[in-house]
């Protein structure tokens, strides 16, 4: 039985957090993900909310036109790393606890939102996207870089099998077969650009290799 004093906005995956911190840093330096983070955040401005900030690897790539980043991260160990990363950035970053499905933020308070390799892990994807829609101002922009469903039937079948069995248990709740673009559109966003890619670009494809990078707009009030 969970402790009655446990913070409902916190998630604890300490083993996965250590693994993710190492893997994400390696992917940045050797897998080309650092350049994708720069592309994701190029030209963003104003007040920004980032969900699932992890260990804060996006923070260094926010342009100076950003007035503030509110970075929401539920996992305790990763949140501590994100706080350390926030101290080394050129833009103000406030790292806060919370889950994407219940953002501790005011409605229509942000000029942009960032979802980076996080929509695969949220427990309730429609609810998380509805929360992003809520906290964004009308016509504000959602920047997304996510992995999802493979384009080939064989790998898509492998992904579905993994998602029903071992993958979420091993990788902090990650699901490989979700369709992030379809979910973003179903939440009321208008997708304005998208680019499909594979990460890593070379070598054998992994179940998590099939990615999309793009932008979407929140509808009017």
Secondary structure, 3 states (H helix, E strand, C coil): CCCCCCCCCCECCHHHHHHHHHHHHHHHHHCCHHHHHHHHHCCCCEEEEEECCCCCCCHHHCCCCEEEEEEECCEHHHHHHHHHHHCCCCCCEEEECCECCECCCCCCCEEEEEEECCCCCCCCHHHHHHHHHHHEEEEEEEEEEEECCCCCHHHHHHHHHHHHCCHHHHCCCCCCCCCHHHHHHHCCCEEEEEEEEECCCCCCCCCCCEEEEEEEECCCC
